[in-house]
């Protein structure tokens, strides 16, 4: 675990990259520095570490350049995390092995370079979440999960199918995620912008009789912005819904930007459904790749359709930038 010197400035900047590649900053006033949690649950203080964007595309990702392998961390050498199941607001948990579910709903919590490997779970709950588990309501909190392995293969097959690796709002970047029922279930409320970038999601698992598997899904998010960038998502499983499934079943969806992803599996690869609550006029899909398998590339049901659909192709590794046949915009 890397320990930094105390940092006591009142002003903190959480820095996230916009779709255009520039920096956007949200200032957070704190009365004290960020708390980092050691393996025994005690706290130290350190500044939030900001890492540079690598700008890899989804079709360039694999198990060697994402997660712990991508940052050269030997996961077998990581110590066991024995801290709280509900870390405090401002906690930073770094370079540990986590063998249980975590509730991050207390506030802004960061997981960095961790091996998240639950041995058992409460069926139906994500491995990590930050919404209100009692009411299901979304909270204005932000989880930061970066350069982690989220490995759910130790959870029994009878239990895992209804659980996502992460459920809630936050920034999930450069993670290697496998063995869960669903990869990422992204949620959020204003003013929290959410982002999933350069994650490799695969190896989803079914639980009988009725679990279904999404690689990444939004069921309720209307802004200010959801950026799904440069991920590789393979939903191949016994009961897959698809690698990227946007369905407004829990609430309205809008202000979603999807770019640079490789979508794989045997169902439709990119689904946009108005469902109960509908989606808005600012839905964009740009420069994505679709593996030419299963039902097809994409479909839309209800609503106004994609506000922008540009430069999306079937995946062809033999071509420059994997540009196979152009995929026409699906219409409602």
Residue, then its C-alpha position, 0 to 999 in steps of 0.5 A: x500500500x502506498x502512503x502519501x504525506x498528509x494533505x490538508x488543503x480545503x479545496x479538492x479537485x476530482x478530475x475526470x476527462x470529458x468525451x472530447x478529451x479535455x479536463x472537467x473539474x468538480x470542486x469539493x470543499x472538505x474540512x479535512x483531507x481524504x481518508x485512506x483506509x488501511x487493511x485493518x480499517x484505520x485511516x490515514x490522509x492523502x490527496x486524491x491521485x489523478x491518473x492520465x488517460x491511456x486512450x486505448x480503444x475497446x478493440x485493443x483491450x485484453x486481460x493483460x492491459x486492464x486491471x492489475x496486470x495493466x499496472x504491473x501489480x501481482x495480485x497474489x501478493x496483495x494483503x487481505x482487506x479487513x476493514x469495514x464493509x461500509x467505508x466512510x466518505x472519503x475513504x481510499x482503499x488501495x492495493x489489497x485483496x477484498x473477499x467480501x461485498x462492499x457498500x460504498x453509499x456513505x459518500x465518495x469512496x475510491x478503490x485502486x489497484x485491488x483484487x476484488x474476489x468475493x467468496x460468497x454474496x447476498x444473492x441479488x446484490x452487486x459485489x460493490x454498490x453505492x445506492x440505498x440497498x433498503x429502498x433501491x433509490x439512487x444517491x448523489x454519491x460517486x465511487x471511483x474504481x480504477x485498475x482493479x480486478x473484479x473476479x467473481x469466479x469463487x462465488x457459487x454458480x447458484x448465486x452469482x447470476x443476479x449480481x452485477x460486479x458494480x451497481x450505482x454511480x461513479x467512475x469505473x476505469x481500466x478494470x478487468x471484470x469477469x465471472x459476475x452475472x452482470x458487469x456494470x449496472x450504472x445509475x446516477x442522479x444529478x449532479x453526478x456525471x458517470x463514466x465507464x472507460x477502458x474496462x474489459x468485461x467478459x465471462x458472465x455467468x448464469x444462475x438457473x432458473x431465470x437470471x439474465x446477463x448484461x455486460x453493461x446496463x443503464x435502466x435509469x439515468x438522465x444526466x448530466x452525462x453518462x460516458x461509456x468509452x473504449x470498453x470491451x464488453x463480451x456478454x456471451x453466456x447462457x442467458x445474455x441480454x447483450x453487451x450494452x443494454x439501455x432500457x428505461x425500465x426504472x426511470x428516464x434515460x438521457x445524455x448518454x455518450x457511447x464511443x470507442x467500444x468493442x461489443x461482443x456476444x450472441x445477442x443484439x450488441x447495442x440495445x436502446x429501449x424506451x420501455x416504461x419511462x422513455x429516453x431523451x433526445x441526447x443519445x449518441x453512439x460514435x465509432x464503436x465496433x460490433x462483433x458479427x455474431x448472434x442476432x445483429x449489431x443494434x436495435x431501437x424500440x420506441x422514442x426518438x432514436x439516436x441523436x447521433x449515430x456515426x462511424x460505427x462498424x462491424x469488427x474486423x481485426x484484419x482491417x485498420x482500426x478494425x473497420x469492417x462493414x459500416x453499420x447503418x443507424x437502427x431506427x425505432 
